[in-house]
Amino acid sequence: MTSPVGGRSNCPRKRRVAILTAASLSWNPRALKEAETVARAGFEVVVYGACFNAGQRQTDEELADRHRFSFRSVLPVGEGGIKPQLLSIWRRIRTRIGADLNRYLHIENAWQLGPAVVELAKQARKAKADYYLAHLEQGVWAGARLRRSGASVGIDMEDWYSEDLPPEARKSRPLRLLRDLEKELLTTGAHATCTSRAMSEALAREFGCQRPTVVYNAFPWSDRESMDGLFKDRRDLRLPSIHWFSQTLGHGRGLDDLIAALPLLKHDVEIHLRGKPARGFENWLAQRVPEAWRGRIMVHGLVPNTELLSRITEHDIGFAGETPLIRNKDLTVSNKILYYLLAGLAVLASDTAGQREVAAQAPGGVFLYPSGDAAALATRVDALLESADALRQAKAAALGAAERTFCWEHQEKALLESINRALNSSAT
């Protein structure tokens, strides 16, 4: 097609949206869903992430291409020569320096936030985007710098970063820096989103900002079309099955209550755990599991995100034992519980603020127990296993809640409305 006189096209330029994560796209599903949604709405979208090997970068680039947006790793991977090697060594050195500055001199600094924080900020400045969306700790730091230079920036609080992790891990975190960055973008940014009403209300009280728009970190209902219908995990299909998953298998990740409840159960059930075992996990598990239960606990490795829903769907009950003692864990809604609903599993969940919020919108599908109360958990499990009809009804109620509320097709509407309001406001 020929261009008009002067070589100019009558087609309006697409507005560019840059999503800042400094993470692998394949391991950041919220940023992936956001990018796909914004691209489908007619924006030019580029995600600035970080990969540490060529295979990971290729996977992320193919994933982005499939969903019609761009992915750029801010780290030079897969390139030969001495320079990339020296840069990699320097990143490790500065990360250590950043940690030592905080440990010995109590100087909080950006180098503590992640290995790609400097590179992300440099690439973001070159993006010349109409709008920036800041994700994760490194993205928030880069986003705040862009905001100070006059750019339009929004923040997605997929976690409350300054209120996350157990006390021992928080000692090495730059908590004041994170809190200042959160306050800056929540109070001066063009838009803000977060993962639950409970978190939205808490952020507004804490920082005196407007309530961030709630976008549950749900997954597309359409993902159910690609489920494989296979049974790869379970050993005895005559027994009901409880499923739990996380990136890491270890103490303090919600499993303590489930393991403690096992000797109190009146009904037989298989337990399936999925994740990468932390160091010492096998010993921890062996010391706590009764002899009679050891043959009914199966540990499975991680699977690609494209297969995870299929593996979850094999089971009957999803367990989400989050702790209310960590503020972020109390307020957020985890991926676990939303995956369980989409898979059509009855859900047993600890009574955190975020999970109470989900339970109220999924009556008959989500059952709460007091965190740390193994006897109460055992009672909830036995009630679900009392009859096949009770379990079947609970699973149907969970799936209905996913279709009605907790799927991405519903959640993305709130996200787009929030971004469009911010863009229209910045244009006036």
Order of alpha helices (4+ residues) and beta strands (2+ residues): beta-alpha-beta-alpha-beta-alpha-alpha-beta-alpha-beta-alpha-alpha-beta-alpha-beta-beta-alpha-beta-alpha-beta-alpha-beta-alpha-alpha-beta-alpha-beta-alpha-alpha-alpha
